[in-house]
Amino acid sequence: MKTGSPFFAALAVLVSMSIAIPADVTAQAGQKAGQVSRAIPDVAIARGTQQLPAPVKALVDWGDVVKTNEGGRARVSLDDGSLLNVGSSSSLAVTQHDSAAQQTQIELTYGRMRSQVVKQSKPNAKFEVHTGVGVAGVVGTDFFLGYMNGLFQVIVFDGHVKFCNLDGICVDVLAGQIATIRGGHQSPDQPSQATAAELTEATIATSTGAGLVAPPVHHIGPWTWVGMTVLVAVPAIAIPIATRGRPAPVVTGPGNGCPPNNPKC
């Protein structure tokens, strides 16, 4: 029996590998998404099996996980100019950020973040934040997200967010509004006007201002109020000041989205 050339055998192996591994996967390895532009200590970047410090100007690549402990805060400046302000006790991964194609996907594992997203102008542009129970998709806006204990909440400061559960049932959340998804297969609550207290809490929880020290948290049932004395500039949105019988916009507790090994869960 006549055997084939070793060269052609090796070529066949390479061709089969190129078919089995999508081209964009290899392109993503080590691909830069942005950098840390502000950090309060207790921030780290998980890159594969490595645990790296995350000082100011530390690079954030595709697939990196940005983690903050109870005393940490971070701001990630993405290459397209968008900003991710990460609150304390939070974890998110930049799974995709192609600034040229305007394709971005963030995975919020647990915690709080505020995103200020640049205007997406391309027809197929996408900027999405995924959690275990839903997706927030934006076209260019300023919004807060909290995800812990299976509760996913959005507060929109500017623009609008398409807020969807895992079954693709969505609501449009407009500037000054708040909405919650209470489980992956439950329909999102209908958006309602956010109170001044809710807007302020969301702002404080993700502030990375100079000289800021992350405050201790005060637990009230399954949700968390952040206790802190600070002057906060809340965007000028016409809202009623009346208080409401609903939880604050930051959450904690056991279950989906709870930080691992957190004794307070």
KENU-165100 format. One line per 10 residues: number of its first residue (from 1); their letters; for each residue x, y, z of N, C-alpha, C, O. Coordinates in steps of 0.02 Angstrom, whole numbers. Layout:
<pts>
NUM> A> X:Y:Z:X:Y:Z:X:Y:Z:X:Y:Z ~ ... .
</pts>
This chain:
<pts>
1> MKTGSPFFAA> 43:-60:0:0:0:0:44:62:0:92:67:39 ~ 28:109:-44:69:168:-51:48:220:1:-11:237:6 ~ 96:246:38:80:296:89:86:366:60:123:377:12 ~ 48:414:90:49:482:65:110:519:90:144:495:136 ~ 124:576:61:181:617:81:170:645:150:115:667:166 ~ 223:646:193:216:677:259:195:749:255:159:774:299 ~ 216:784:203:198:854:195:122:862:188:92:904:220 ~ 92:819:145:20:825:134:-19:802:196:-74:827:209 ~ 9:754:234:-23:734:296:-25:791:346:-76:803:378 ~ 32:826:353:34:883:398:-13:939:376:-45:972:417 .
11> LAVLVSMSIA> -16:949:310:-60:1001:283:-133:985:299:-172:1029:315 ~ -150:921:294:-218:900:308:-236:914:381:-292:935:396 ~ -189:902:426:-201:916:497:-212:990:509:-258:1009:546 ~ -171:1032:478:-179:1104:487:-245:1128:460:-277:1171:491 ~ -266:1101:403:-330:1122:374:-388:1103:420:-434:1142:431 ~ -384:1041:447:-438:1019:492:-441:1062:554:-495:1076:579 ~ -383:1083:581:-382:1126:640:-412:1194:625:-447:1222:667 ~ -397:1220:566:-424:1286:548:-499:1284:541:-533:1335:552 ~ -526:1225:522:-599:1219:517:-629:1212:586:-682:1241:599 ~ -596:1175:630:-624:1163:697:-622:1224:741:-665:1231:785 .
21> IPADVTAQAG> -573:1269:733:-566:1328:775:-585:1389:735:-552:1406:686 ~ -640:1424:755:-659:1484:719:-603:1535:716:-563:1542:763 ~ -599:1570:659:-544:1617:649:-543:1672:701:-489:1694:721 ~ -604:1695:725:-604:1751:770:-580:1732:840:-562:1777:879 ~ -579:1666:857:-556:1646:923:-482:1659:930:-460:1687:980 ~ -443:1640:879:-371:1651:882:-356:1726:879:-307:1749:909 ~ -398:1763:843:-386:1835:838:-398:1869:905:-369:1922:919 ~ -441:1839:948:-458:1871:1010:-405:1862:1064:-402:1901:1111 ~ -363:1812:1058:-314:1798:1110:-268:1858:1121:-232:1879:1075 ~ -271:1887:1181:-229:1945:1197:-251:2009:1164:-214:2058:1165 .
31> QKAGQVSRAI> -310:2010:1134:-333:2071:1100:-355:2123:1152:-395:2108:1196 ~ -329:2183:1146:-343:2236:1195:-414:2262:1188:-438:2274:1132 ~ -447:2271:1245:-514:2300:1247:-513:2370:1276:-555:2412:1258 ~ -465:2384:1320:-462:2449:1352:-410:2448:1407:-363:2408:1406 ~ -419:2492:1457:-373:2493:1513:-408:2520:1575:-459:2554:1571 ~ -379:2505:1633:-404:2532:1696:-383:2605:1699:-324:2621:1696 ~ -432:2651:1707:-415:2722:1709:-422:2751:1779:-395:2804:1794 ~ -458:2716:1823:-460:2735:1894:-467:2671:1934:-499:2623:1912 ~ -437:2669:1993:-441:2610:2035:-434:2628:2108:-389:2667:2126 ~ -477:2601:2149:-470:2604:2221:-446:2535:2241:-475:2485:2218 .
41> PDVAIARGTQ> -395:2529:2284:-365:2464:2298:-416:2410:2313:-473:2424:2333 ~ -396:2348:2303:-439:2289:2308:-472:2275:2241:-530:2255:2237 ~ -433:2286:2187:-456:2271:2119:-405:2224:2088:-345:2232:2097 ~ -430:2175:2050:-385:2128:2017:-414:2110:1949:-473:2118:1936 ~ -370:2084:1905:-390:2059:1840:-373:1986:1836:-316:1966:1847 ~ -423:1944:1820:-412:1873:1809:-404:1862:1734:-449:1877:1695 ~ -346:1837:1714:-331:1824:1643:-311:1750:1637:-254:1731:1651 ~ -359:1710:1617:-346:1638:1616:-335:1614:1687:-378:1624:1730 ~ -279:1582:1700:-263:1558:1768:-225:1609:1809:-210:1596:1867 ~ -210:1667:1779:-171:1718:1814:-217:1766:1852:-271:1783:1829 .
51> QLPAPVKALV> -193:1787:1911:-226:1840:1949:-179:1899:1950:-126:1897:1982 ~ -196:1953:1915:-151:2009:1906:-176:2070:1945:-237:2079:1953 ~ -131:2112:1969:-152:2175:1999:-181:2220:1946:-168:2212:1886 ~ -222:2267:1967:-256:2311:1919:-245:2384:1937:-293:2419:1954 ~ -183:2408:1933:-172:2480:1945:-196:2521:1886:-216:2493:1835 ~ -195:2587:1894:-212:2631:1838:-165:2617:1779:-105:2608:1788 ~ -192:2615:1719:-160:2601:1656:-148:2526:1643:-117:2508:1593 ~ -171:2483:1688:-167:2411:1674:-212:2395:1615:-269:2418:1612 ~ -186:2355:1567:-224:2338:1508:-279:2288:1525:-270:2244:1568 ~ -336:2294:1491:-391:2247:1496:-401:2216:1427:-417:2251:1379 .
61> DWGDVVKTNE> -391:2151:1422:-398:2115:1359:-466:2081:1354:-503:2075:1403 ~ -481:2059:1292:-541:2018:1283:-537:1957:1328:-484:1925:1332 ~ -591:1941:1362:-593:1883:1405:-570:1896:1476:-579:1853:1519 ~ -540:1955:1490:-519:1971:1558:-579:1980:1604:-631:2004:1584 ~ -569:1961:1667:-620:1970:1718:-595:2023:1768:-542:2014:1798 ~ -632:2077:1775:-615:2130:1822:-654:2117:1887:-715:2114:1886 ~ -617:2109:1943:-649:2093:2006:-632:2147:2058:-575:2169:2063 ~ -683:2167:2096:-672:2212:2152:-696:2178:2215:-748:2144:2215 ~ -658:2186:2269:-680:2162:2334:-720:2217:2369:-735:2268:2339 ~ -736:2205:2432:-780:2252:2467:-751:2322:2470:-789:2371:2472 .
71> GGRARVSLDD> -685:2328:2471:-655:2394:2475:-633:2423:2409:-600:2475:2407 ~ -651:2392:2353:-625:2413:2288:-676:2443:2242:-736:2429:2246 ~ -652:2485:2197:-691:2514:2142:-645:2518:2082:-584:2522:2091 ~ -672:2518:2023:-630:2525:1963:-668:2558:1907:-729:2552:1901 ~ -631:2594:1866:-659:2620:1802:-618:2590:1746:-557:2594:1745 ~ -653:2559:1698:-621:2532:1638:-640:2576:1579:-699:2584:1564 ~ -589:2604:1546:-601:2645:1486:-591:2600:1425:-536:2578:1411 ~ -646:2587:1390:-642:2544:1330:-614:2584:1272:-615:2646:1272 ~ -589:2548:1222:-555:2580:1166:-601:2624:1124:-576:2669:1089 ~ -667:2614:1126:-712:2656:1087:-732:2719:1125:-771:2760:1099 .
81> GSLLNVGSSS> -707:2728:1186:-723:2787:1226:-776:2774:1279:-790:2818:1320 ~ -807:2715:1279:-857:2699:1330:-822:2687:1397:-764:2667:1400 ~ -859:2700:1451:-832:2692:1519:-874:2641:1558:-935:2641:1555 ~ -839:2598:1595:-871:2550:1640:-849:2566:1710:-790:2557:1727 ~ -894:2591:1752:-878:2605:1822:-903:2545:1864:-963:2532:1868 ~ -856:2510:1894:-871:2448:1930:-874:2461:2004:-826:2487:2033 ~ -930:2444:2036:-938:2454:2107:-900:2403:2147:-869:2358:2119 ~ -903:2408:2213:-868:2361:2257:-904:2293:2255:-963:2289:2239 ~ -867:2240:2273:-894:2172:2275:-928:2154:2210:-986:2132:2209 ~ -892:2163:2155:-921:2152:2089:-872:2113:2045:-812:2113:2058 .
91> SLAVTQHDSA> -898:2082:1993:-857:2045:1946:-888:2049:1877:-947:2034:1868 ~ -849:2071:1828:-873:2073:1759:-818:2052:1711:-759:2062:1725 ~ -838:2024:1655:-791:2003:1603:-806:2041:1539:-864:2048:1519 ~ -753:2064:1506:-760:2094:1439:-751:2038:1389:-695:2023:1369 ~ -805:2007:1369:-800:1949:1325:-788:1970:1253:-760:1931:1214 ~ -808:2030:1235:-796:2055:1166:-797:2131:1167:-840:2162:1198 ~ -749:2161:1132:-751:2233:1121:-714:2248:1057:-653:2258:1057 ~ -750:2251:1002:-723:2268:937:-746:2339:922:-801:2350:897 ~ -703:2388:936:-722:2458:929:-735:2477:857:-778:2520:843 ~ -699:2447:809:-709:2463:739:-777:2439:714:-812:2475:678 .
101> AQQTQIELTY> -796:2379:733:-860:2350:712:-917:2370:760:-975:2355:746 ~ -900:2403:816:-949:2422:867:-987:2360:892:-1049:2358:891 ~ -949:2311:913:-977:2249:941:-947:2239:1010:-888:2225:1017 ~ -989:2245:1062:-965:2239:1131:-1012:2195:1170:-1073:2202:1166 ~ -983:2149:1210:-1022:2109:1255:-987:2105:1323:-928:2088:1326 ~ -1023:2121:1375:-998:2118:1444:-1038:2065:1482:-1098:2060:1473 ~ -1004:2027:1524:-1037:1979:1567:-1031:2004:1639:-976:2006:1667 ~ -1087:2024:1669:-1088:2045:1738:-1106:1984:1781:-1164:1963:1783 ~ -1056:1955:1814:-1067:1895:1854:-1105:1911:1918:-1151:1874:1937 ~ -1086:1964:1950:-1122:1989:2009:-1098:2059:2023:-1043:2079:2003 .
111> GRMRSQVVKQ> -1140:2097:2058:-1119:2163:2081:-1154:2220:2046:-1210:2214:2021 ~ -1119:2277:2044:-1147:2339:2018:-1099:2371:1968:-1038:2368:1976 ~ -1127:2401:1918:-1087:2438:1870:-1128:2494:1840:-1190:2490:1836 ~ -1094:2547:1819:-1126:2601:1782:-1088:2609:1717:-1027:2615:1717 ~ -1124:2609:1662:-1093:2613:1596:-1112:2679:1563:-1170:2700:1563 ~ -1062:2711:1535:-1073:2770:1493:-1048:2753:1424:-988:2752:1411 ~ -1096:2738:1380:-1081:2708:1315:-1083:2761:1260:-1129:2801:1257 ~ -1032:2761:1218:-1031:2808:1162:-1085:2789:1112:-1108:2732:1110 ~ -1105:2837:1072:-1158:2826:1023:-1137:2772:974:-1083:2774:945 ~ -1181:2722:965:-1169:2668:918:-1201:2686:851:-1262:2691:846 .
121> SKPNAKFEVH> -1160:2697:799:-1186:2725:736:-1194:2673:681:-1232:2684:634 ~ -1159:2617:686:-1163:2567:633:-1230:2529:636:-1257:2520:690 ~ -1256:2508:577:-1323:2476:576:-1327:2414:621:-1379:2402:652 ~ -1274:2375:625:-1275:2314:665:-1237:2321:730:-1215:2271:759 ~ -1229:2382:754:-1191:2394:816:-1225:2359:874:-1286:2353:877 ~ -1184:2337:922:-1211:2302:981:-1169:2318:1042:-1107:2314:1040 ~ -1202:2337:1095:-1169:2345:1161:-1216:2313:1210:-1269:2341:1226 ~ -1198:2254:1235:-1243:2215:1278:-1207:2197:1343:-1147:2183:1344 ~ -1246:2197:1397:-1222:2172:1462:-1266:2112:1480:-1326:2118:1487 ~ -1234:2054:1488:-1269:1991:1502:-1261:1973:1576:-1209:1985:1606 .
131> TGVGVAGVVG> -1314:1945:1604:-1311:1915:1671:-1344:1846:1667:-1365:1824:1614 ~ -1348:1813:1724:-1378:1747:1725:-1453:1746:1715:-1482:1693:1704 ~ -1486:1805:1717:-1558:1807:1709:-1582:1853:1654:-1642:1857:1641 ~ -1537:1889:1621:-1561:1934:1569:-1505:1973:1536:-1446:1964:1551 ~ -1526:2016:1489:-1480:2055:1448:-1503:2128:1445:-1563:2141:1438 ~ -1456:2174:1451:-1469:2245:1440:-1432:2266:1377:-1371:2262:1374 ~ -1469:2289:1327:-1439:2311:1264:-1449:2385:1255:-1503:2411:1267 ~ -1397:2420:1233:-1400:2493:1228:-1376:2516:1160:-1343:2479:1123 ~ -1393:2578:1144:-1372:2608:1082:-1329:2670:1094:-1305:2700:1046 ~ -1319:2688:1155:-1280:2747:1172:-1315:2780:1230:-1363:2817:1221 .
141> TDFFLGYMNG> -1291:2769:1290:-1329:2791:1348:-1286:2790:1411:-1228:2770:1409 ~ -1316:2812:1466:-1285:2811:1532:-1332:2774:1579:-1388:2797:1590 ~ -1311:2717:1605:-1357:2677:1644:-1321:2638:1699:-1261:2625:1694 ~ -1358:2619:1750:-1333:2580:1807:-1365:2510:1803:-1423:2503:1786 ~ -1325:2459:1821:-1350:2391:1826:-1329:2362:1893:-1272:2371:1915 ~ -1375:2326:1925:-1359:2288:1985:-1382:2217:1976:-1438:2206:1953 ~ -1340:2169:1992:-1359:2098:1985:-1331:2057:2043:-1271:2047:2048 ~ -1376:2034:2086:-1358:1987:2140:-1422:1953:2162:-1477:1980:2154 ~ -1415:1894:2191:-1471:1858:2220:-1526:1845:2168:-1585:1843:2185 ~ -1506:1838:2105:-1555:1824:2052:-1595:1884:2030:-1641:1877:1989 .
151> LFQVIVFDGH> -1581:1943:2057:-1616:2004:2039:-1572:2047:1994:-1514:2060:2010 ~ -1600:2069:1939:-1563:2108:1889:-1601:2174:1881:-1659:2174:1862 ~ -1568:2229:1896:-1601:2294:1895:-1564:2344:1853:-1502:2345:1851 ~ -1602:2386:1819:-1573:2439:1778:-1604:2506:1798:-1664:2510:1810 ~ -1562:2557:1801:-1584:2626:1809:-1550:2666:1753:-1489:2664:1745 ~ -1589:2701:1713:-1563:2737:1655:-1557:2811:1672:-1606:2843:1693 ~ -1497:2838:1663:-1485:2910:1674:-1495:2950:1610:-1518:3007:1612 ~ -1477:2920:1554:-1483:2955:1490:-1491:2903:1434:-1462:2849:1438 ~ -1530:2920:1383:-1541:2873:1328:-1594:2822:1346:-1640:2837:1383 ~ -1587:2761:1319:-1634:2708:1338:-1599:2640:1332:-1550:2632:1296 .
161> VKFCNLDGIC> -1627:2591:1368:-1599:2524:1371:-1654:2474:1354:-1710:2479:1378 ~ -1638:2425:1311:-1682:2369:1298:-1666:2315:1349:-1612:2287:1348 ~ -1713:2300:1392:-1702:2258:1451:-1741:2193:1443:-1803:2194:1442 ~ -1706:2136:1435:-1738:2074:1414:-1723:2017:1463:-1668:2013:1491 ~ -1772:1972:1472:-1758:1911:1510:-1730:1858:1463:-1718:1871:1405 ~ -1719:1797:1489:-1688:1744:1450:-1732:1718:1394:-1708:1686:1348 ~ -1797:1732:1398:-1844:1710:1346:-1853:1763:1292:-1894:1754:1247 ~ -1815:1818:1297:-1820:1870:1246:-1879:1917:1255:-1896:1954:1209 ~ -1911:1916:1314:-1964:1963:1329:-1932:2027:1354:-1895:2026:1403 ~ -1946:2084:1321:-1909:2145:1333:-1954:2204:1351:-2013:2205:1333 .
171> VDVLAGQIAT> -1925:2251:1385:-1957:2316:1395:-1906:2370:1379:-1845:2358:1386 ~ -1929:2427:1356:-1885:2484:1344:-1885:2528:1406:-1938:2552:1428 ~ -1826:2540:1433:-1819:2580:1494:-1789:2647:1473:-1734:2650:1446 ~ -1825:2701:1487:-1805:2767:1464:-1770:2806:1519:-1767:2784:1577 ~ -1743:2864:1502:-1707:2906:1550:-1750:2922:1610:-1808:2942:1603 ~ -1722:2912:1670:-1759:2926:1731:-1800:2867:1756:-1834:2873:1807 ~ -1798:2810:1721:-1839:2753:1740:-1798:2696:1770:-1737:2693:1762 ~ -1833:2652:1805:-1803:2593:1837:-1844:2532:1818:-1905:2537:1811 ~ -1812:2475:1811:-1848:2412:1797:-1807:2355:1826:-1747:2360:1836 ~ -1842:2299:1840:-1810:2241:1873:-1832:2177:1839:-1889:2170:1819 .
181> IRGGHQSPDQ> -1785:2130:1833:-1800:2061:1813:-1787:2018:1875:-1732:2019:1902 ~ -1837:1981:1897:-1833:1944:1960:-1818:1870:1950:-1818:1832:1999 ~ -1806:1849:1890:-1789:1780:1875:-1782:1773:1799:-1812:1811:1762 ~ -1741:1725:1777:-1726:1721:1706:-1785:1711:1661:-1783:1730:1603 ~ -1839:1681:1687:-1897:1667:1645:-1959:1705:1667:-2014:1691:1644 ~ -1950:1754:1710:-2004:1799:1728:-1999:1862:1686:-1944:1887:1674 ~ -2055:1888:1665:-2055:1948:1624:-2027:2007:1664:-2037:2011:1725 ~ -1991:2052:1631:-1967:2112:1667:-2025:2152:1695:-2079:2156:1664 ~ -2014:2183:1752:-2064:2230:1778:-2072:2287:1728:-2024:2305:1693 ~ -2131:2315:1725:-2140:2374:1683:-2100:2432:1712:-2101:2442:1773 .
191> PSQATAAELT> -2064:2469:1670:-2024:2524:1696:-2067:2575:1733:-2125:2587:1714 ~ -2038:2605:1785:-2072:2658:1822:-2022:2713:1836:-1962:2704:1827 ~ -2047:2770:1857:-2003:2826:1870:-1959:2812:1931:-1984:2791:1983 ~ -1894:2823:1925:-1848:2814:1981:-1854:2872:2029:-1866:2929:2007 ~ -1846:2859:2092:-1848:2913:2141:-1779:2946:2145:-1729:2920:2119 ~ -1777:3004:2177:-1713:3038:2187:-1666:2995:2228:-1606:2993:2214 ~ -1693:2959:2278:-1650:2916:2319:-1620:2859:2279:-1562:2842:2288 ~ -1659:2830:2233:-1634:2775:2192:-1580:2799:2144:-1530:2764:2134 ~ -1589:2857:2115:-1538:2885:2071:-1474:2900:2109:-1419:2886:2085 ~ -1481:2927:2169:-1423:2944:2209:-1386:2881:2232:-1324:2878:2228 .
201> EATIATSTGA> -1423:2830:2254:-1392:2767:2276:-1352:2736:2219:-1296:2712:2229 ~ -1381:2735:2158:-1347:2706:2101:-1284:2744:2084:-1233:2714:2065 ~ -1285:2810:2091:-1227:2851:2078:-1171:2838:2128:-1113:2830:2110 ~ -1190:2837:2192:-1140:2826:2244:-1108:2757:2239:-1048:2749:2247 ~ -1149:2706:2224:-1125:2637:2224:-1071:2623:2173:-1033:2576:2180 ~ -1068:2665:2121:-1019:2653:2067:-972:2712:2056:-937:2714:2006 ~ -971:2759:2103:-928:2817:2095:-855:2797:2102:-837:2760:2147 ~ -813:2823:2058:-740:2811:2063:-703:2878:2066:-647:2884:2041 ~ -735:2928:2095:-705:2994:2100:-641:2994:2139:-630:2951:2181 ~ -598:3043:2125:-534:3048:2159:-544:3056:2234:-585:3096:2257 .
211> GLVAPPVHHI> -506:3018:2273:-509:3023:2345:-565:2985:2377:-573:2985:2438 ~ -606:2951:2336:-663:2915:2363:-639:2851:2397:-596:2816:2371 ~ -668:2836:2454:-655:2773:2489:-720:2733:2488:-772:2759:2508 ~ -717:2671:2464:-778:2630:2461:-808:2622:2530:-772:2602:2576 ~ -873:2637:2538:-903:2636:2604:-924:2566:2625:-928:2521:2584 ~ -937:2557:2690:-966:2493:2712:-1037:2488:2687:-1068:2539:2671 ~ -1064:2428:2684:-1133:2418:2661:-1177:2402:2720:-1154:2373:2769 ~ -1240:2419:2715:-1288:2406:2768:-1342:2361:2738:-1374:2381:2689 ~ -1353:2303:2766:-1398:2254:2738:-1469:2264:2764:-1480:2269:2824 ~ -1515:2268:2718:-1586:2273:2734:-1621:2220:2694:-1634:2230:2635 .
221> GPWTWVGMTV> -1637:2163:2725:-1668:2108:2689:-1621:2083:2635:-1561:2079:2646 ~ -1650:2066:2576:-1608:2039:2522:-1571:2094:2483:-1532:2078:2438 ~ -1583:2157:2499:-1552:2211:2462:-1503:2248:2506:-1500:2236:2566 ~ -1464:2291:2477:-1411:2326:2513:-1416:2401:2501:-1420:2423:2444 ~ -1416:2439:2555:-1409:2512:2549:-1336:2530:2562:-1306:2503:2608 ~ -1309:2573:2524:-1240:2594:2534:-1240:2656:2578:-1271:2707:2561 ~ -1205:2652:2635:-1203:2708:2682:-1141:2751:2669:-1085:2726:2672 ~ -1152:2816:2656:-1094:2858:2640:-1114:2931:2642:-1170:2949:2622 ~ -1070:2972:2665:-1082:3044:2662:-1041:3073:2606:-979:3073:2610 ~ -1073:3097:2554:-1038:3122:2496:-1084:3167:2456:-1145:3156:2456 .
231> LVAVPAIAIP> -1056:3217:2423:-1095:3259:2379:-1095:3227:2310:-1042:3215:2282 ~ -1154:3214:2283:-1160:3180:2219:-1201:3223:2172:-1254:3248:2190 ~ -1175:3230:2111:-1212:3267:2060:-1255:3217:2022:-1228:3176:1984 ~ -1320:3219:2031:-1366:3175:1996:-1391:3212:1934:-1410:3270:1939 ~ -1393:3179:1875:-1416:3213:1815:-1485:3243:1826:-1526:3217:1863 ~ -1496:3299:1793:-1559:3335:1801:-1614:3299:1764:-1623:3308:1704 ~ -1652:3257:1800:-1708:3220:1771:-1769:3237:1812:-1767:3232:1874 ~ -1823:3257:1779:-1883:3275:1815:-1915:3212:1843:-1940:3171:1805 ~ -1915:3205:1910:-1942:3145:1941:-1981:3164:2003:-1966:3214:2035 ~ -2032:3124:2020:-2066:3137:2084:-2019:3119:2142:-1979:3073:2135 .
241> IATRGRPAPV> -2024:3154:2197:-1980:3143:2254:-2010:3093:2304:-1976:3074:2351 ~ -2072:3073:2293:-2104:3028:2341:-2066:2963:2347:-2039:2937:2298 ~ -2062:2938:2409:-2029:2874:2420:-2075:2817:2400:-2135:2826:2394 ~ -2045:2756:2390:-2084:2699:2368:-2066:2639:2410:-2012:2634:2438 ~ -2114:2593:2413:-2101:2532:2450:-2068:2479:2407:-2099:2427:2394 ~ -2008:2491:2385:-1971:2442:2345:-1898:2445:2365:-1875:2494:2394 ~ -1861:2393:2349:-1791:2389:2372:-1746:2441:2339:-1761:2467:2286 ~ -1690:2453:2372:-1640:2498:2345:-1607:2466:2285:-1613:2405:2276 ~ -1571:2505:2242:-1546:2477:2179:-1481:2438:2184:-1449:2426:2133 ~ -1460:2419:2244:-1401:2376:2250:-1420:2315:2290:-1456:2320:2340 .
251> VTGPGNGCPP> -1397:2256:2269:-1424:2195:2298:-1369:2149:2323:-1312:2153:2299 ~ -1386:2106:2369:-1339:2056:2393:-1377:1998:2421:-1437:2003:2432 ~ -1343:1942:2432:-1376:1884:2461:-1356:1821:2425:-1322:1825:2375 ~ -1377:1762:2450:-1359:1699:2419:-1396:1688:2355:-1447:1720:2341 ~ -1372:1642:2315:-1405:1624:2253:-1369:1651:2194:-1309:1667:2198 ~ -1403:1656:2137:-1372:1678:2075:-1341:1747:2084:-1373:1793:2111 ~ -1280:1755:2060:-1248:1819:2061:-1219:1839:2128:-1200:1897:2136 ~ -1216:1795:2176:-1186:1812:2240:-1111:1800:2238:-1090:1748:2213 ~ -1071:1847:2263:-998:1836:2261:-979:1772:2297:-1003:1760:2352 ~ -936:1731:2267:-915:1670:2301:-875:1685:2364:-837:1733:2366 .
261> NNPKC> -885:1643:2415:-848:1649:2478:-861:1714:2515:-820:1737:2555 ~ -919:1744:2501:-936:1806:2536:-976:1789:2598:-1033:1765:2592 ~ -949:1800:2658:-984:1780:2719:-1049:1818:2731:-1089:1798:2772 ~ -1059:1873:2694:-1119:1913:2704:-1177:1888:2661:-1232:1914:2667 ~ -1165:1838:2618:-1218:1813:2575:-1258:1759:2612:-1306:1732:2583 .
</pts>
